[in-house]
Amino acid sequence: MTTTATIGQTPRIDRYPAYVYDLPALRDHMAQIRQHLKGIEIYYAVKANPDVELLRVLHDYVDGFEVSSGGELSHVQAHFPDKPLALSGPGKTDAELSSPGVTRLHVESIGELQRLIDSGRSADILLRVNLALPVEGASLTMGGGATPFGMDPDTVNEAMTLLSAQDAVRVHGIHAHLASGLDAPHMLKLAAEILAYARSHGFSEINLGGGMAVSYADPGKRFDWQMYGEGLRELRQSGEVLRIEPGRSITVYCGEYVVQVIDVKRVHGESFAIVTGGTHHIRTPATKNHDQPVVITGEDEDEPVTLVGQLCTPKDTLSRRVHINVKPGDVVRFAMAGAYAWNISHHDFLMHPHPEFHYIR
């Protein structure tokens, strides 16, 4: 079931659990990002949340969409055929390499490049590079050393030799998404190193990827888009195209996961509240081993309660030792559920009903 509500209203929820997406909040957040990133291309990383209503909001603010599979590609093309698309991913099939309508294809390996050349198709590409750069402070690393992503500098040189022997596949620059969970100063330091490498090889189109830090422990702490935008404009040289691919940092704040308390119990002196839903609907707490932020109204309670879902596993924990007073029938709202939540979850484990989706417009 899907319902909508206007600004300032709470959508009517008849069945829990449910997702609630605040579209005006997303629009305001994206407008601020766009303002701070003047002169820098922004492609939204669809993997963070492919919900069509969210994509409709973002469509007017981003330069394109970054997709990482044939499924995401078809999904976006069906709804937004006018928008430029970049296709990423470390394991592209031959069908994906031959997908029509891709503005930039991010090539991950010599094998992938050779298959593309052998296909005889025309393509505009970026080479994904994996540079041996320090990525201090990252929550997740895709580069900086031996990982399955991208090509090291020696392999990039080999790729350039392959490209020079033909003219159907045209290289425009590099893609370098090395890490996630970085603040603006660390992102700018990394960007400076990536740009130095790109310039040394004559590349003028540089995709710096995403990975802007998001704090589930401190939801009020946001990535410094103003510092990042100003820093990138200072780093950019004349004639260079700089592109970024944020995902989580754009949509995470616009979503809530809303559940209802089924039971409250004490076990060995600890209080637990079992709620509808769980990590089969919002996998982020289990994936990142964190507590999903709870929207607390009223005064904090002295005795904490751990909020868990309906699954038959102790890993189905949403938030630990939260200072709230709950009883069966109460509604609990989890914040920061707008990215890497429903779309990455194991929906059919135990075959519980799927959540409803509601939108504030």
GIURWO-V565197 format. One line per field, one symbol per residue. ss: DSSP state (H for helix, E for strand, - for the rest). psi: psi as a letter, one per 20 degrees, with the letter a starting at -180 (. if undefined). burial: b if it has 24 or more other C-alpha atoms within 12 Angstrom, else e. A space follows every 10 residues. Layout:
BEGIN
ss=???
psi=???
burial=???
END
This chain:
BEGIN
ss=-EEEE----- -------EEE EEHHHHHHHH HHHHHH---- EEEEEHHH-- -HHHHHHHH- ---EEEE--H HHHHHHHHH- ---EEEE--- ---HHHH--- ---EEEE--H HHHHHHHHH- --EEEEEEE- ---------E E--------- E-HHHHHHHH HHHH----EE EEEEE---EE -E-HHHHHHH HHHHHHHHHH ----EEE--- -E-------- ----HHHHHH HHHHH----- EEEE---HHH HHHHEEEEEE EEEEEEE--E EEEEE----- ---HHHHH-- ---E------ ----EEEE-- ------EEEE EE-------- EEEE------ -HHH----HH H----EEEEE -
psi=qprqqrpiqp qpoipqrqpp pnghgggggh hgghghkpip ppppohhgoj phhghgghgi hqhaqpqjrh ghghgghhhm iipqppoapi lprhghhjpq jpgppophrg gggghgghhj qpqprqppqn qmqpmqjqip piajborjpa qrhghghggh gghijrjhop pibqpmohrq kqrgghghgg hggghggghi jjpioooiac jpppohhnhi oqqnhggggg ghhhhprpiq opqrmqfgig ihiiqqoprq pgqpqpoliq pppprqbbii hnighhgjlr ppppopqaqq qgpqqppraj qlpiimpgpp lpmqoqrpiq pppprlkjql egijqmhjpi kqqqrrpqpp .
burial=eeebeeeeee bebebbbbbb bbbbbbbebb eebbebbbbb bbbbbbbbbb bebbbbbbbe bbbbbbbbbb ebbebbbeeb eebbbbbbbb ebeeebbbbe bbbbbbbbbb ebbbebbeee ebbbbbbbbb bbbebeebee bbbbeeeebb bbbeebeebb ebbeeeeebb bbbbbbbbbb bbbbbbbbbb bbbbbebbee eebbbbbbbb bbbbbbeeee ebbbbeebbe bbbebbeeeb bbbbbbbbbb bbbbbbbbbb bbbbeeeeee bbbbbbbbbb bbbbbbeeee bbbbbeeeee eeeebbbbbb beeebbbbbb bbbbbbeeee bbbbbbbbbb bbbbbbeeee eeebbbbbbb b
END
